[in-house]
Protein backbone atom coordinates (compact mmCIF):
# COMPACT_ATOMS: atom_id res chain seq x y z
CA UNK A 1 0.00 0.00 0.00
CA UNK A 2 1.19 3.48 -0.89
CA UNK A 3 -0.41 6.67 0.38
CA UNK A 4 -0.33 10.41 -0.16
CA UNK A 5 -1.83 13.09 2.11
CA UNK A 6 -3.12 16.18 0.32
CA UNK A 7 -5.00 19.37 1.11
CA UNK A 8 -5.44 21.88 3.91
CA UNK A 9 -7.20 22.66 6.16
CA UNK A 10 -9.37 19.60 5.43
CA UNK A 11 -6.86 16.97 4.28
CA UNK A 12 -7.45 13.66 2.55
CA UNK A 13 -5.28 10.54 2.49
CA UNK A 14 -5.25 8.84 -0.91
CA UNK A 15 -4.23 5.17 -0.72
CA UNK A 16 -3.12 3.00 -3.65
CA UNK A 17 -3.55 -0.72 -2.97
CA UNK A 18 -2.11 -3.69 -4.81
CA UNK A 19 -4.49 -6.46 -5.87
CA UNK A 20 -5.81 -8.29 -2.81
CA UNK A 21 -4.78 -5.64 -0.29
CA UNK A 22 -7.40 -4.49 2.20
CA UNK A 23 -8.04 -1.39 4.27
CA UNK A 24 -10.61 -0.86 7.00
CA UNK A 25 -12.36 2.26 8.18
CA UNK A 26 -15.34 3.58 10.10
CA UNK A 27 -18.71 4.01 8.41
CA UNK A 28 -18.84 7.03 6.13
CA UNK A 29 -15.09 7.74 5.99
CA UNK A 30 -14.60 6.73 2.34
CA UNK A 31 -14.56 9.78 0.04
CA UNK A 32 -13.85 8.31 -3.41
CA UNK A 33 -12.45 5.12 -4.89
CA UNK A 34 -11.91 3.20 -8.12
CA UNK A 35 -14.68 0.77 -9.19
CA UNK A 36 -12.60 -2.34 -8.43
CA UNK A 37 -12.60 -1.65 -4.67
CA UNK A 38 -14.95 -4.15 -3.02
CA UNK A 39 -16.68 -2.99 0.18
CA UNK A 40 -17.84 -5.27 2.98
CA UNK A 41 -19.41 -4.23 6.30
CA UNK A 42 -18.81 -6.33 9.41
CA UNK A 43 -18.40 -6.17 13.17
CA UNK A 44 -14.63 -6.02 12.83
CA UNK A 45 -13.49 -8.84 15.10
CA UNK A 46 -16.79 -9.87 16.66
CA UNK A 47 -19.58 -8.37 18.69
CA UNK A 48 -17.30 -7.76 21.70
CA UNK A 49 -14.94 -5.55 19.76
CA UNK A 50 -17.91 -3.88 18.07
CA UNK A 51 -19.28 -2.79 21.46
CA UNK A 52 -15.79 -1.72 22.46
CA UNK A 53 -15.59 0.60 19.47
CA UNK A 54 -18.99 2.02 20.33
CA UNK A 55 -17.85 2.85 23.88
CA UNK A 56 -14.72 4.55 22.51
CA UNK A 57 -16.79 6.83 20.32
CA UNK A 58 -16.68 4.98 16.99
CA UNK A 59 -19.27 3.05 15.01
CA UNK A 60 -20.01 -0.55 16.02
CA UNK A 61 -19.42 -1.68 12.45
CA UNK A 62 -16.43 -1.29 10.17
CA UNK A 63 -16.14 -1.18 6.40
CA UNK A 64 -13.37 -3.09 4.66
CA UNK A 65 -12.24 -2.27 1.13
CA UNK A 66 -10.27 -4.75 -0.99
CA UNK A 67 -8.66 -4.13 -4.38
CA UNK A 68 -9.89 -6.78 -6.84
CA UNK A 69 -8.24 -7.76 -10.11
CA UNK A 70 -5.47 -5.18 -9.97
CA UNK A 71 -4.36 -1.94 -8.40
CA UNK A 72 -7.06 0.08 -6.63
CA UNK A 73 -7.34 3.57 -5.24
CA UNK A 74 -9.34 4.77 -2.24
CA UNK A 75 -9.41 8.12 -0.41
CA UNK A 76 -10.41 9.01 3.16
CA UNK A 77 -11.09 12.65 4.03
CA UNK A 78 -10.84 14.37 7.41
CA UNK A 79 -14.09 15.49 9.05
CA UNK A 80 -12.64 18.54 10.86
CA UNK A 81 -9.98 21.16 10.02
CA UNK A 82 -6.61 19.76 10.94
CA UNK A 83 -4.19 17.07 9.85
CA UNK A 84 -4.08 13.37 9.09
CA UNK A 85 -1.40 11.59 11.11
CA UNK A 86 0.11 8.42 9.59
CA UNK A 87 1.58 6.07 12.20
CA UNK A 88 3.32 2.78 11.50
CA UNK A 89 1.95 0.33 14.08
CA UNK A 90 4.09 -2.68 14.97
CA UNK A 91 4.45 -5.21 17.82
CA UNK A 92 7.05 -2.80 19.24
CA UNK A 93 4.89 0.31 18.83
CA UNK A 94 1.34 0.45 20.21
CA UNK A 95 -0.53 3.76 20.19
CA UNK A 96 -3.25 5.13 22.48
CA UNK A 97 -5.32 7.94 20.94
CA UNK A 98 -8.26 10.23 21.67
CA UNK A 99 -11.85 9.25 20.92
CA UNK A 100 -13.02 9.68 17.33
CA UNK A 101 -9.43 9.82 16.04
CA UNK A 102 -9.53 6.68 13.88
CA UNK A 103 -9.84 7.39 10.16
CA UNK A 104 -8.54 4.27 8.39
CA UNK A 105 -5.87 1.58 8.61
CA UNK A 106 -4.36 -1.42 6.91
CA UNK A 107 -6.00 -4.74 7.70
CA UNK A 108 -3.23 -5.82 10.10
CA UNK A 109 -3.92 -3.04 12.59
CA UNK A 110 -6.04 -4.08 15.57
CA UNK A 111 -8.43 -1.55 17.12
CA UNK A 112 -9.48 -1.93 20.75
CA UNK A 113 -10.53 0.19 23.71
CA UNK A 114 -8.12 1.54 26.32
CA UNK A 115 -9.42 2.13 29.85
CA UNK A 116 -7.88 4.74 32.10
CA UNK A 117 -6.46 2.97 35.15
CA UNK A 118 -7.20 5.83 37.54
CA UNK A 119 -10.80 6.91 38.12
CA UNK A 120 -9.78 10.51 38.75
CA UNK A 121 -8.17 10.71 35.32
CA UNK A 122 -11.43 9.67 33.71
CA UNK A 123 -13.55 12.07 35.74
CA UNK A 124 -11.36 15.17 35.56
CA UNK A 125 -8.65 14.69 32.97
CA UNK A 126 -10.76 15.64 29.99
CA UNK A 127 -9.86 12.50 28.02
CA UNK A 128 -12.57 10.29 29.55
CA UNK A 129 -12.30 6.77 30.88
CA UNK A 130 -12.01 5.25 27.43
CA UNK A 131 -9.52 5.99 24.69
CA UNK A 132 -8.57 4.08 21.54
CA UNK A 133 -5.71 1.60 21.31
CA UNK A 134 -4.01 0.58 18.06
CA UNK A 135 -1.80 -2.51 17.99
CA UNK A 136 -0.81 -5.23 15.52
CA UNK A 137 1.07 -4.38 12.34
CA UNK A 138 0.40 -1.87 9.56
CA UNK A 139 -0.23 1.79 8.82
CA UNK A 140 -2.94 3.66 10.74
CA UNK A 141 -4.29 7.09 9.89
CA UNK A 142 -5.58 9.31 12.70
CA UNK A 143 -7.45 12.62 12.57
CA UNK A 144 -5.74 15.53 14.34
CA UNK A 145 -7.68 18.67 15.30
CA UNK A 146 -5.71 21.70 14.13
CA UNK A 147 -1.92 21.51 13.86
CA UNK A 148 0.33 18.81 15.31
CA UNK A 149 3.10 19.21 17.89
CA UNK A 150 5.26 16.24 18.94
CA UNK A 151 7.52 15.54 21.91
CA UNK A 152 9.72 12.65 23.02
CA UNK A 153 9.47 12.25 26.78
CA UNK A 154 12.38 10.64 28.57
CA UNK A 155 11.79 8.28 31.52
CA UNK A 156 10.26 10.34 34.33
CA UNK A 157 9.94 13.47 32.18
CA UNK A 158 6.45 15.02 32.21
CA UNK A 159 4.32 17.45 30.24
CA UNK A 160 1.16 19.14 31.60
CA UNK A 161 -1.58 19.31 28.98
CA UNK A 162 -4.88 21.18 29.10
CA UNK A 163 -8.12 19.32 28.45
CA UNK A 164 -8.49 17.98 24.92
CA UNK A 165 -5.03 18.81 23.60
CA UNK A 166 -3.73 15.24 23.83
CA UNK A 167 -4.16 13.57 20.44
CA UNK A 168 -2.16 10.36 20.89
CA UNK A 169 0.67 8.81 22.86
CA UNK A 170 2.83 5.72 22.97
CA UNK A 171 1.38 3.04 25.24
CA UNK A 172 4.47 3.43 27.43
CA UNK A 173 3.41 6.94 28.45
CA UNK A 174 1.45 7.16 31.71
CA UNK A 175 -1.43 9.58 32.15
CA UNK A 176 -2.72 11.15 35.37
CA UNK A 177 -4.29 14.40 36.54
CA UNK A 178 -3.35 17.12 38.95
CA UNK A 179 -5.27 20.12 40.23
CA UNK A 180 -4.35 23.67 39.33
CA UNK A 181 -2.56 25.21 42.32
CA UNK A 182 -3.77 28.40 43.95
CA UNK A 183 -7.33 29.56 44.60
CA UNK A 184 -6.81 32.68 42.52
CA UNK A 185 -5.54 30.64 39.58
CA UNK A 186 -8.56 28.33 39.79
CA UNK A 187 -11.12 31.13 40.08
CA UNK A 188 -9.69 33.66 37.64
CA UNK A 189 -7.17 31.84 35.47
CA UNK A 190 -9.71 30.53 32.99
CA UNK A 191 -7.87 27.22 32.62
CA UNK A 192 -10.19 24.96 34.61
CA UNK A 193 -9.52 22.95 37.75
CA UNK A 194 -7.30 20.17 36.42
CA UNK A 195 -4.48 19.47 33.98
CA UNK A 196 -3.46 16.17 32.45
CA UNK A 197 0.06 15.01 33.30
CA UNK A 198 1.81 12.84 30.69
CA UNK A 199 4.94 11.05 31.94
CA UNK A 200 7.52 9.26 29.82
CA UNK A 201 9.11 7.33 28.45
CA UNK A 202 7.45 7.63 25.06
CA UNK A 203 6.30 9.88 22.25
CA UNK A 204 3.28 12.18 22.52
CA UNK A 205 1.28 13.94 19.81
CA UNK A 206 -0.52 17.14 20.80
CA UNK A 207 -3.18 19.00 18.79
CA UNK A 208 -3.72 22.76 18.70
CA UNK A 209 -7.48 23.02 18.01
CA UNK A 210 -9.51 20.43 19.97
CA UNK A 211 -13.13 20.14 18.86
CA UNK A 212 -14.22 20.66 22.48
CA UNK A 213 -12.39 24.00 22.63
CA UNK A 214 -13.89 25.15 19.33
CA UNK A 215 -17.38 24.22 20.56
CA UNK A 216 -16.84 26.22 23.74
CA UNK A 217 -15.74 29.30 21.81
CA UNK A 218 -18.69 29.36 19.41
CA UNK A 219 -21.37 28.29 21.92
CA UNK A 220 -22.06 31.85 23.24
CA UNK A 221 -22.53 33.14 19.69
CA UNK A 222 -24.98 30.37 18.82
CA UNK A 223 -26.99 31.06 21.99
CA UNK A 224 -27.05 34.82 21.39
CA UNK A 225 -28.29 34.41 17.82
CA UNK A 226 -31.48 32.68 18.90
Phi, psi and omega per residue, in radians:
X1 nan 2.335 3.037
X2 -2.066 2.608 -3.118
X3 -2.444 2.766 3.075
X4 -2.515 2.292 3.119
X5 -1.800 2.188 -3.090
X6 -2.258 2.726 2.961
X7 1.542 2.562 2.973
X8 -2.578 2.607 0.008
X9 -1.552 0.057 3.097
X10 -1.989 1.535 -3.017
X11 -1.344 2.887 3.067
X12 -2.373 2.472 3.031
X13 -1.827 2.154 -3.101
X14 -1.848 2.049 -3.037
X15 -1.916 2.320 3.062
X16 -1.909 2.091 -3.049
X17 -1.903 2.463 2.969
X18 -1.316 2.847 3.140
X19 -0.970 2.255 3.115
X20 1.583 -0.209 3.123
X21 -1.336 2.596 -3.039
X22 -2.251 2.508 2.970
X23 -2.197 2.712 3.116
X24 -2.239 2.645 -3.076
X25 -2.719 2.972 3.048
X26 -1.363 2.803 3.128
X27 -0.991 2.318 3.036
X28 1.487 0.030 -3.081
X29 -1.457 -0.399 -3.137
X30 -1.176 2.326 -3.129
X31 -1.840 -0.818 3.006
X32 -2.741 2.783 -3.103
X33 -2.815 2.852 3.060
X34 -1.363 2.733 -3.039
X35 -1.111 -0.331 -3.101
X36 -1.510 0.154 3.072
X37 -1.533 2.054 -3.122
X38 -1.613 2.223 -3.128
X39 -1.778 2.396 3.003
X40 -2.351 2.470 3.121
X41 -1.933 2.283 -3.123
X42 -2.639 3.116 -3.106
X43 -1.421 -0.055 3.031
X44 1.076 1.001 3.110
X45 1.847 0.106 3.103
X46 1.923 2.943 -3.043
X47 -1.151 -0.546 3.122
X48 -1.103 -0.818 3.121
X49 -1.208 -0.543 3.109
X50 -1.094 -0.782 3.095
X51 -1.166 -0.590 3.090
X52 -1.086 -0.741 3.096
X53 -1.117 -0.662 3.135
X54 -1.087 -0.751 -3.131
X55 -1.192 -0.429 3.137
X56 -1.603 0.141 3.018
X57 1.714 0.067 -3.137
X58 -1.859 3.057 3.096
X59 -1.238 2.617 3.097
X60 -1.150 -0.522 -3.062
X61 -1.918 2.621 3.104
X62 -2.052 2.647 3.016
X63 -1.813 2.362 3.016
X64 -1.971 2.493 -3.123
X65 -2.210 2.189 -3.095
X66 -2.147 2.334 3.101
X67 -1.365 2.136 -3.109
X68 -1.928 2.321 2.999
X69 1.282 0.169 -3.135
X70 2.636 -2.991 -3.112
X71 -1.135 2.419 3.127
X72 -2.245 2.757 -3.133
X73 -2.213 2.408 3.093
X74 -2.560 2.494 -3.091
X75 -2.168 2.500 3.116
X76 -2.226 2.121 -3.072
X77 -1.762 2.584 3.081
X78 -1.212 2.637 -3.118
X79 -1.764 -0.018 -3.073
X80 -2.628 2.556 3.138
X81 -0.973 2.233 -3.119
X82 2.894 -2.369 -3.073
X83 -2.382 2.816 2.968
X84 -1.912 2.142 -3.076
X85 -1.760 2.007 3.044
X86 -1.537 2.260 3.123
X87 -2.279 2.245 3.079
X88 -1.458 1.898 3.119
X89 -1.504 2.434 3.118
X90 -2.608 2.949 3.081
X91 -1.001 -0.377 3.124
X92 -1.668 -0.071 -3.092
X93 -2.452 1.780 3.080
X94 -1.913 2.392 -3.031
X95 -2.006 2.455 2.986
X96 -1.982 2.263 -3.029
X97 -2.317 2.893 3.118
X98 -1.135 2.836 3.038
X99 -1.054 2.633 3.061
X100 1.164 0.188 -3.069
X101 -1.432 -0.408 -3.035
X102 -1.200 2.217 3.076
X103 -1.902 -0.951 -3.139
X104 -2.890 2.893 3.097
X105 -2.802 2.891 2.970
X106 -1.253 2.824 -3.005
X107 -1.098 -0.445 -3.067
X108 -1.391 -0.081 3.137
X109 -1.513 2.275 -3.133
X110 -1.766 2.282 -3.121
X111 -1.850 2.247 3.094
X112 -2.565 3.052 -3.140
X113 -1.647 2.663 -3.130
X114 -2.196 2.037 -3.117
X115 -1.606 2.344 3.012
X116 -1.131 2.345 -3.098
X117 -1.335 -0.461 -3.092
X118 -1.884 2.213 -3.104
X119 -1.041 -0.674 -3.117
X120 -1.073 -0.624 3.115
X121 -1.095 -0.709 3.132
X122 -1.192 -0.675 -3.108
X123 -1.266 -0.748 -2.915
X124 -2.076 -0.174 -3.021
X125 -1.386 -0.215 3.104
X126 1.514 -0.210 -3.135
X127 -1.714 -0.187 3.129
X128 1.457 2.981 3.104
X129 -1.229 -0.554 -2.957
X130 -2.038 2.251 3.009
X131 -2.136 -3.047 -3.114
X132 -1.905 2.419 -3.135
X133 -2.086 2.316 -3.126
X134 -2.106 2.103 -3.129
X135 -2.345 -2.995 -3.131
X136 1.635 -2.389 -3.082
X137 -2.628 2.226 3.111
X138 2.468 3.100 -3.136
X139 -1.551 2.345 3.055
X140 -2.096 2.531 3.127
X141 -2.065 2.143 -3.094
X142 -2.010 2.572 3.071
X143 -1.530 2.284 3.117
X144 -1.991 2.319 3.136
X145 -1.494 1.986 -3.107
X146 1.443 -2.566 3.124
X147 -1.566 2.953 -3.037
X148 -2.050 2.291 3.051
X149 -2.167 2.344 -3.063
X150 -2.130 2.551 3.067
X151 -2.427 2.550 2.955
X152 -1.803 2.037 3.128
X153 -1.649 2.255 3.067
X154 -1.375 2.879 3.119
X155 -0.960 2.172 -3.136
X156 1.493 -0.217 3.126
X157 -1.372 2.429 -3.051
X158 -2.186 2.777 3.003
X159 -2.378 2.297 3.058
X160 -1.607 2.254 -3.027
X161 -2.203 2.338 3.087
X162 -1.290 2.815 -3.053
X163 -0.922 2.228 3.009
X164 1.586 -0.204 -3.056
X165 -1.476 -0.188 3.049
X166 -1.379 2.102 3.100
X167 -1.668 -0.819 -3.108
X168 -2.828 2.845 3.110
X169 -2.717 2.719 2.975
X170 -1.093 2.620 3.140
X171 -1.090 -0.382 -3.122
X172 -1.301 -0.243 3.135
X173 -1.402 2.339 3.099
X174 -1.684 2.610 -3.090
X175 -2.211 2.342 3.107
X176 -2.615 3.112 3.125
X177 -2.176 2.748 2.991
X178 -2.558 2.570 -3.082
X179 -1.349 2.621 3.044
X180 -1.206 2.294 -3.062
X181 -1.486 2.442 3.062
X182 1.679 2.170 -3.115
X183 -1.078 -0.707 3.127
X184 -1.099 -0.695 3.114
X185 -1.114 -0.716 -3.121
X186 -1.171 -0.762 -3.032
X187 -1.350 -0.625 -2.975
X188 -2.118 -0.059 -3.063
X189 -1.347 -0.401 3.112
X190 1.301 0.215 -3.090
X191 -1.884 0.097 3.139
X192 1.515 -3.078 -3.051
X193 -1.612 -0.422 -2.989
X194 -2.355 2.662 2.976
X195 -2.111 2.724 3.072
X196 -1.657 2.227 3.105
X197 -1.763 2.162 3.068
X198 -1.889 2.199 -3.062
X199 -2.161 2.283 -3.115
X200 -1.326 3.017 0.412
X201 -1.583 2.652 3.028
X202 2.511 2.994 -3.105
X203 -1.689 2.469 3.066
X204 -2.209 2.546 3.092
X205 -2.057 2.109 -3.130
X206 -1.937 2.568 -3.129
X207 -2.012 2.604 -2.995
X208 -1.708 -0.142 -3.080
X209 -2.463 1.204 3.141
X210 -1.029 2.481 3.119
X211 -0.989 -0.672 -3.120
X212 -1.091 -0.652 3.124
X213 -1.213 -0.716 3.113
X214 -1.076 -0.763 3.131
X215 -1.066 -0.694 3.138
X216 -1.164 -0.592 -3.133
X217 -1.235 -0.723 -3.052
X218 -1.525 -0.248 -3.091
X219 -0.987 -0.788 -3.137
X220 -1.083 -0.569 -3.134
X221 -1.280 -0.596 3.082
X222 -1.175 -0.744 -3.130
X223 -1.157 -0.659 -3.088
X224 -1.301 -0.322 -3.118
X225 -1.460 -0.178 -3.109
X226 -1.386 nan nan
